[in-house]
Amino acid sequence: MNWKAVAAAAAMAGIAFGSVTAADGTHDSRIALMKKIGGSAGAMAAIAKGEKPYDAETVKSALTTIAATAKVFPDQFKPGSDRNDPEVSPKVWENMDDFKARAAKLSTDAETALAQLPSDAAAVGATVNTLGANCGGCHKAYRIKE
């Protein structure tokens, strides 16, 4: 039995389940999804910085999580949903097409990186920079810092 394949399948099932269970459009569900992306980005950043050794499975898991989570994240902003969230700009609802496009780009960039799996810490760093630019652009446009 290929244990790596079993572990990957279990991870994917967990991601899918987590995305479904966190899909209620509340502040807490949004934060939970962002924490999934942040944790995955952090795991890759640790590899890029040399704090952790390169591990292809960690990179695959992180990219898979980012790609899957970014796809469902805009669904958390249904019309009128939790518009009083202190961290979310009303611009999300005013510019929903742009918001969705930014999330789709993050997902697509993560999927592209996954297909061309970074093979060392330097390549992971380049991927983190690309994905981080996506995150930063969206946060600048749509997140309110307290």
N, CA and C of each residue as an Amber inpcrd file, in Angstrom:
protein
   438
   0.8460000  -1.1760000   0.0000000   0.0000000   0.0000000   0.0000000
   0.8920000   1.2400000   0.0000000   0.5310000   2.2210000  -0.7880000
   1.2690000   3.4690000  -0.8680000   0.7600000   4.4160000   0.2090000
   1.5090000   4.5150000   1.3070000   1.0690000   5.3100000   2.4570000
   1.0200000   6.7990000   2.1440000   1.8980000   7.2540000   1.2530000
   1.8580000   8.6700000   0.8720000   0.5390000   8.9850000   0.1650000
   0.0860000   8.0860000  -0.6830000  -1.1890000   8.3010000  -1.3860000
  -2.3440000   8.2930000  -0.4000000  -2.2880000   7.3950000   0.5780000
  -3.3360000   7.3300000   1.5940000  -3.3420000   8.6160000   2.4170000
  -2.1550000   9.0860000   2.8040000  -2.0600000  10.3240000   3.5900000
  -2.5710000  11.5160000   2.7900000  -2.2230000  11.5620000   1.5150000
  -2.6840000  12.6660000   0.6610000  -4.2040000  12.6350000   0.5190000
  -4.7650000  11.4560000   0.3410000  -6.2210000  11.3320000   0.2160000
  -6.9050000  11.7550000   1.5100000  -6.3420000  11.3700000   2.6370000
  -6.9130000  11.7600000   3.9300000  -6.8420000  13.2700000   4.1180000
  -5.7280000  13.8580000   3.7150000  -5.5830000  15.3150000   3.8230000
  -6.6060000  16.0260000   2.9480000  -6.7990000  15.5370000   1.7370000
  -7.7720000  16.1540000   0.8310000  -9.1850000  16.0280000   1.3990000
  -9.4940000  14.8880000   1.9780000 -10.8220000  14.7010000   2.5710000
 -11.0070000  15.6720000   3.7340000  -9.9720000  15.8480000   4.5270000
 -10.0420000  16.7950000   5.6380000 -10.2270000  18.2140000   5.1640000
  -9.5350000  18.5880000   4.0840000  -9.6800000  19.9260000   3.5260000
 -11.1020000  20.1240000   3.0270000 -11.6100000  19.1670000   2.3020000
 -12.9690000  19.2780000   1.7610000 -13.9790000  19.3590000   2.8940000
 -13.8270000  18.5230000   3.9060000 -14.7420000  18.5410000   5.0370000
 -14.6540000  19.8550000   5.7860000 -13.4290000  20.3240000   6.0210000
 -13.2360000  21.5850000   6.7210000 -13.8370000  22.7460000   5.9640000
 -13.7140000  22.7440000   4.6470000 -14.2780000  23.8190000   3.8460000
 -15.7960000  23.8120000   3.9160000 -16.3700000  22.6270000   3.9380000
 -17.8250000  22.5290000   4.0020000 -18.3250000  22.9280000   5.3820000
 -17.6580000  22.4780000   6.4300000 -18.1400000  22.7740000   7.7720000
 -17.9370000  24.2280000   8.1460000 -16.9990000  24.9140000   7.4930000
 -16.7370000  26.3160000   7.8200000 -17.4610000  27.2650000   6.8730000
 -18.3880000  26.7670000   6.0930000 -19.0000000  27.5680000   5.0320000
 -20.3250000  28.1900000   5.4290000 -20.3320000  28.9190000   6.5610000
 -21.5970000  29.5140000   6.9540000 -21.6290000  31.0290000   6.8000000
 -20.5680000  31.6350000   6.3060000 -20.5790000  33.0550000   6.0180000
 -20.4740000  33.9730000   7.2160000 -20.0540000  33.4610000   8.3520000
 -19.9060000  34.2880000   9.5380000 -18.4610000  34.7450000   9.6840000
 -18.2630000  35.6910000  10.5750000 -16.9140000  36.1620000  10.8820000
 -16.0140000  34.9820000  11.2570000 -16.5250000  34.0970000  12.1040000
 -15.7230000  32.9560000  12.5600000 -15.3540000  32.0190000  11.4150000
 -16.2740000  31.7890000  10.4960000 -15.9530000  30.8950000   9.3800000
 -14.9250000  31.5450000   8.4580000 -15.0360000  32.8470000   8.2730000
 -14.0560000  33.5500000   7.4350000 -12.6710000  33.4760000   8.0620000
 -12.6130000  33.7010000   9.3610000 -11.3340000  33.6410000  10.0690000
 -10.7550000  32.2300000   9.9840000 -11.5880000  31.2200000  10.1510000
 -11.1090000  29.8350000  10.0800000 -10.4870000  29.5390000   8.7230000
 -11.1200000  30.0100000   7.6630000 -10.5730000  29.7790000   6.3280000
  -9.2760000  30.5520000   6.1220000  -9.2230000  31.7780000   6.5950000
  -7.9890000  32.5620000   6.4640000  -6.8510000  31.9270000   7.2570000
  -7.1790000  31.3450000   8.4170000  -6.1480000  30.6770000   9.2190000
  -5.6030000  29.4530000   8.4850000  -6.4530000  28.7730000   7.7240000
  -5.9820000  27.6290000   6.9340000  -4.9760000  28.1030000   5.8930000
  -5.3030000  29.2100000   5.2280000  -4.3850000  29.7470000   4.2240000
  -3.1090000  30.2490000   4.9010000  -3.2650000  30.9770000   5.9880000
  -2.1040000  31.5040000   6.6950000  -1.1880000  30.4130000   7.2300000
  -1.7670000  29.3700000   7.7550000  -0.9610000  28.2550000   8.2560000
  -0.1900000  27.5710000   7.1390000  -0.8360000  27.4310000   6.0080000
  -0.1750000  26.8040000   4.8590000   0.9410000  27.6930000   4.3250000
   0.6630000  28.9900000   4.2380000   1.6960000  29.9280000   3.7890000
   2.8590000  29.9370000   4.7700000   2.5490000  29.8720000   6.0550000
   3.5860000  29.8430000   7.0780000   4.4660000  28.6060000   6.9930000
   3.8600000  27.4630000   6.6850000   4.6390000  26.2280000   6.5380000
   5.6110000  26.3460000   5.3680000   5.1470000  26.9580000   4.2870000
   6.0430000  27.1370000   3.1360000   7.0930000  28.2050000   3.4130000
   6.7260000  29.2630000   4.1220000   7.6850000  30.3200000   4.4550000
   8.8090000  29.7760000   5.3280000   8.4720000  28.8710000   6.2450000
   9.4970000  28.2700000   7.1030000  10.5120000  27.4920000   6.2670000
  10.0420000  26.8310000   5.2210000  10.9490000  26.1110000   4.3220000
  11.7840000  27.1150000   3.5350000  11.1350000  28.1500000   3.0260000
  11.8360000  29.1570000   2.2170000  12.9300000  29.8610000   3.0240000
  12.6720000  30.1000000   4.3160000  13.6280000  30.7950000   5.1740000
  14.7180000  29.8700000   5.7190000  14.5780000  28.5620000   5.4680000
  15.5570000  27.6140000   5.9820000  15.3110000  27.2190000   7.4230000
  14.1630000  27.6060000   7.9770000  13.8310000  27.2360000   9.3500000
  13.4080000  25.7730000   9.4470000  12.8890000  25.2530000   8.3560000
  12.4890000  23.8490000   8.2510000  13.1250000  23.2910000   6.9840000
  13.4360000  22.0090000   6.9770000  14.0020000  21.4170000   5.7530000
  12.9280000  21.2900000   4.6640000  13.3770000  21.3090000   3.4210000
  12.4460000  21.1250000   2.3090000  11.7640000  19.7740000   2.4550000
  10.4460000  19.7810000   2.3070000   9.6720000  18.5520000   2.3580000
   8.5580000  18.6710000   1.3190000   8.6420000  17.8560000   0.2800000
   7.6820000  17.9390000  -0.8220000   6.2520000  17.7270000  -0.3520000
   6.0300000  16.8350000   0.5940000   4.6690000  16.5780000   1.0750000
   4.0880000  17.7950000   1.7990000   4.9150000  18.4850000   2.5480000
   4.4610000  19.7020000   3.2240000   4.0660000  20.7540000   2.1960000
   4.8850000  20.9140000   1.1740000   4.6110000  21.8990000   0.1240000
   3.3380000  21.5200000  -0.6290000   3.1990000  20.2520000  -0.9780000
   1.9850000  19.7930000  -1.6770000   0.7400000  20.0580000  -0.8350000
   0.8110000  19.7030000   0.4220000  -0.3320000  19.8870000   1.3090000
  -0.6890000  21.3710000   1.4450000   0.3190000  22.2100000   1.6040000
   0.0820000  23.6460000   1.7550000  -0.5480000  24.2270000   0.4920000
  -0.0100000  23.8840000  -0.6600000  -0.5540000  24.4130000  -1.9190000
  -1.9680000  23.8990000  -2.1730000  -2.2140000  22.6520000  -1.8430000
  -3.5460000  22.0790000  -2.0050000  -4.5500000  22.8020000  -1.1070000
  -4.1600000  23.0620000   0.1250000  -5.0310000  23.7750000   1.0630000
  -5.3280000  25.1820000   0.5720000  -4.3030000  25.8940000   0.1320000
  -4.4980000  27.2620000  -0.3520000  -5.4200000  27.2720000  -1.5590000
  -5.1710000  26.3760000  -2.5130000  -5.9940000  26.3290000  -3.7270000
  -7.4550000  26.0400000  -3.3960000  -7.6920000  25.0540000  -2.5540000
  -9.0710000  24.6670000  -2.2210000  -9.7740000  25.7390000  -1.3910000
  -9.0750000  26.3180000  -0.4460000  -9.6830000  27.3040000   0.4380000
  -9.9920000  28.5960000  -0.3020000  -9.0840000  29.0290000  -1.1640000
  -9.3210000  30.2570000  -1.9350000 -10.5470000  30.1190000  -2.8340000
 -10.8100000  28.9130000  -3.3020000 -11.9950000  28.6930000  -4.1530000
 -13.2980000  28.9280000  -3.3920000 -13.3570000  28.5370000  -2.1490000
 -14.6120000  28.6450000  -1.3980000 -14.7150000  29.9230000  -0.5810000
 -13.6180000  30.6270000  -0.4220000 -13.6380000  31.8140000   0.4320000
 -14.6630000  32.8620000  -0.0030000 -14.7610000  33.2180000  -1.2770000
 -15.7570000  34.2390000  -1.6470000 -17.1980000  33.8410000  -1.3250000
 -17.4680000  32.5500000  -1.2230000 -18.8150000  32.0870000  -0.8890000
 -19.2230000  32.5060000   0.5290000 -18.2540000  32.9490000   1.3240000
 -18.5270000  33.3840000   2.6960000 -19.0860000  34.8060000   2.7520000
 -19.2060000  35.4460000   1.5910000 -19.6340000  36.8440000   1.5340000
 -20.9160000  36.9850000   0.7210000 -21.9060000  36.2260000   1.0990000
 -23.2030000  36.3020000   0.4250000 -23.8120000  37.6840000   0.6710000
 -24.6900000  38.1550000  -0.1910000 -25.2930000  39.4770000   0.0070000
 -25.9000000  39.6150000   1.4040000 -25.4800000  40.6740000   2.0980000
 -26.0130000  40.9470000   3.4210000 -25.4250000  40.1190000   4.5440000
 -24.4990000  39.2360000   4.2400000 -23.9630000  38.3540000   5.2780000
 -22.9610000  39.0990000   6.1580000 -23.2840000  39.2180000   7.4010000
 -22.3500000  39.7250000   8.4070000 -21.6190000  40.9830000   7.9500000
 -22.3580000  41.9220000   7.3830000 -21.7490000  43.1550000   6.8690000
 -21.1420000  44.0180000   7.9620000 -21.3990000  43.7290000   9.2030000
 -20.8410000  44.5170000  10.2870000 -19.5360000  43.9380000  10.8100000
 -18.9390000  43.0300000  10.0750000 -17.6600000  42.4470000  10.4460000
 -16.6280000  43.5790000  10.4700000 -15.9920000  43.8210000  11.6160000
 -15.0860000  44.9620000  11.7330000 -13.8090000  44.8470000  10.8950000
 -13.5060000  43.6660000  10.3760000 -12.2840000  43.4860000   9.6010000
 -12.5300000  43.4870000   8.0970000 -13.7880000  43.5100000   7.6840000
 -14.1130000  43.3980000   6.2640000 -14.6740000  44.7140000   5.7490000
 -14.0470000  45.2190000   4.7170000 -14.5170000  46.4520000   4.1070000
 -15.8170000  46.2000000   3.3450000 -16.7430000  47.1400000   3.3950000
 -17.9710000  47.0160000   2.6010000 -17.6720000  46.9280000   1.0990000
 -16.4460000  47.2920000   0.7240000 -16.0530000  47.2120000  -0.6860000
 -16.1290000  45.7910000  -1.2230000 -16.0500000  44.7920000  -0.3350000
 -16.1770000  43.3970000  -0.7820000 -17.4880000  43.2270000  -1.5440000
 -18.5810000  43.6960000  -0.9420000 -19.8940000  43.5210000  -1.5540000
 -20.0930000  44.4730000  -2.7390000 -19.4400000  45.6250000  -2.6820000
 -19.5510000  46.6010000  -3.7770000 -18.7800000  46.1530000  -5.0130000
 -17.6980000  45.4070000  -4.8070000 -16.8200000  44.9670000  -5.9010000
 -16.6760000  43.4520000  -5.9070000 -17.7850000  42.7500000  -5.7690000
 -17.7480000  41.2980000  -5.6290000 -17.0350000  40.6070000  -6.7870000
 -17.2080000  41.0870000  -8.0060000 -16.5430000  40.4450000  -9.1440000
 -15.0240000  40.5100000  -8.9930000 -14.5050000  41.6600000  -8.5710000
 -13.0620000  41.7910000  -8.3540000 -12.6170000  40.9060000  -7.2020000
 -13.3850000  40.8840000  -6.1240000 -13.0590000  40.0610000  -4.9630000
 -12.9670000  38.5850000  -5.3620000 -13.9570000  38.1330000  -6.1340000
 -13.9520000  36.7400000  -6.5970000 -12.7860000  36.4770000  -7.5430000
 -12.4650000  37.4330000  -8.3900000 -11.3490000  37.2660000  -9.3260000
 -10.0240000  37.1530000  -8.5720000  -9.8720000  37.9270000  -7.5220000
  -8.6390000  37.8550000  -6.7280000  -8.5100000  36.4890000  -6.0420000
  -9.6020000  35.9930000  -5.5060000  -9.5700000  34.6680000  -4.8710000
  -9.2790000  33.5870000  -5.9100000  -9.8800000  33.7120000  -7.0780000
  -9.6440000  32.7340000  -8.1490000  -8.1840000  32.7600000  -8.5880000
  -7.5880000  33.9470000  -8.6450000  -6.1770000  34.0440000  -9.0390000
  -5.2960000  33.3650000  -8.0050000  -5.5850000  33.5790000  -6.7300000
  -4.8130000  32.9090000  -5.6880000  -4.9280000  31.3950000  -5.8440000
  -6.1370000  30.9080000  -6.0560000  -6.3440000  29.4730000  -6.2260000
  -5.6030000  28.9480000  -7.4500000  -5.7200000  29.6600000  -8.5560000
  -5.0550000  29.2410000  -9.7960000  -3.5410000  29.2530000  -9.6380000
  -3.0010000  30.2980000  -9.0120000  -1.5520000  30.3550000  -8.8050000
  -1.0840000  29.2120000  -7.9090000  -1.8640000  28.8660000  -6.8940000
  -1.5020000  27.7370000  -6.0300000  -1.5640000  26.4250000  -6.8060000
  -2.5820000  26.2640000  -7.6480000  -2.6860000  25.0500000  -8.4670000
  -1.5420000  24.9540000  -9.4710000  -1.1540000  26.0780000 -10.0560000
  -0.0190000  26.0930000 -10.9920000   1.2600000  25.6880000 -10.2770000
   1.4720000  26.2410000  -9.0930000   2.6510000  25.8760000  -8.3120000
   2.6230000  24.3990000  -7.9320000   1.4520000  23.9000000  -7.6150000
   1.3170000  22.4900000  -7.2700000   1.6680000  21.5980000  -8.4550000
   1.2300000  21.9990000  -9.6430000   1.5170000  21.2110000 -10.8490000
   3.0110000  21.2340000 -11.1990000   3.6770000  22.3170000 -10.8530000
   5.1130000  22.4610000 -11.1160000   5.8460000  22.4610000  -9.7810000
   5.5360000  21.5600000  -8.9190000   5.9510000  21.5460000  -7.5250000
   7.3550000  22.1190000  -7.3120000   7.4400000  23.1720000  -6.4950000
   8.7560000  23.7280000  -6.1800000   9.6540000  22.6300000  -5.6080000
  10.8960000  22.5720000  -6.0960000  11.7650000  21.4440000  -5.7520000
  12.8260000  21.7510000  -4.7080000  12.8900000  23.0020000  -4.2520000
  13.8560000  23.3510000  -3.2140000  13.3760000  24.6030000  -2.4890000
  14.1200000  24.9990000  -1.4710000  13.7060000  26.1350000  -0.6480000
  13.6010000  27.4270000  -1.4590000  14.5010000  27.6380000  -2.3910000
  14.4590000  28.8570000  -3.2030000  13.1920000  28.9070000  -4.0510000
  12.8270000  27.7810000  -4.6400000  11.6060000  27.7310000  -5.4480000
  10.3670000  27.8980000  -4.5760000  10.4060000  27.3640000  -3.3670000
   9.2950000  27.5550000  -2.4330000   9.1930000  29.0460000  -2.0860000
  10.3280000  29.7000000  -1.9030000  10.3330000  31.1270000  -1.6080000
   9.7110000  31.9430000  -2.7260000  10.0220000  31.6030000  -3.9610000
   9.4420000  32.3070000  -5.1040000   7.9240000  32.0990000  -5.1280000
   7.4940000  30.9070000  -4.8160000   6.0600000  30.6100000  -4.7690000
   5.3830000  31.3970000  -3.6520000   6.0140000  31.4440000  -2.4930000
   5.4660000  32.2140000  -1.3720000   5.3320000  33.6870000  -1.7670000
   6.3260000  34.2090000  -2.4710000   6.2520000  35.6030000  -2.9090000
   5.0770000  35.8320000  -3.8500000   4.8640000  34.9250000  -4.7880000
   3.7530000  35.0470000  -5.7260000   2.4180000  34.9930000  -4.9970000
   2.2560000  33.9870000  -4.1610000   0.9980000  33.8390000  -3.4280000
   0.8010000  34.9860000  -2.4390000   1.8830000  35.4080000  -1.8100000
   1.8050000  36.5150000  -0.8640000   1.3720000  37.8190000  -1.5160000
   1.7980000  38.0300000  -2.7470000   1.3690000  39.2290000  -3.4720000
  -0.1400000  39.1890000  -3.7130000  -0.6600000  38.0070000  -4.0210000
  -2.1100000  37.8560000  -4.1750000  -2.8180000  38.2020000  -2.8690000
  -2.3410000  37.6310000  -1.7800000  -2.9650000  37.8540000  -0.4730000
  -2.8850000  39.3290000  -0.0910000  -1.7040000  39.9090000  -0.2380000
  -1.5070000  41.2990000   0.1430000  -2.3730000  42.2610000  -0.6520000
  -2.5230000  42.0110000  -1.9420000  -3.3560000  42.8810000  -2.7710000
  -4.8110000  42.8370000  -2.3470000  -5.2860000  41.6650000  -2.0360000
  -6.6760000  41.5250000  -1.5980000  -6.8650000  42.1450000  -0.2140000
  -5.9240000  41.9050000   0.6930000  -6.0330000  42.4870000   2.0250000
  -6.0100000  44.0120000   1.9530000  -5.1640000  44.5540000   1.0920000
  -5.0800000  46.0170000   0.9600000  -6.4200000  46.5870000   0.4800000
  -7.0450000  45.9090000  -0.4340000  -8.2980000  46.3950000  -1.0060000
  -9.5140000  46.1180000  -0.1230000  -9.5100000  44.9920000   0.6060000
 -10.7530000  44.5420000   1.2350000 -10.6910000  44.2590000   2.7320000
  -9.5520000  44.3940000   3.3530000  -9.4700000  44.1140000   4.7860000
  -9.2550000  45.4060000   5.5510000  -9.9180000  45.5270000   6.6760000
  -9.7430000  46.6750000   7.5480000  -8.8840000  46.2190000   8.7330000
  -7.7460000  46.8440000   8.8960000  -6.8740000  46.5340000  10.0260000
  -7.3440000  47.3220000  11.2390000  -7.4930000  46.6450000  12.3460000
  -7.9190000  47.3400000  13.5790000  -6.7650000  48.0850000  14.1740000
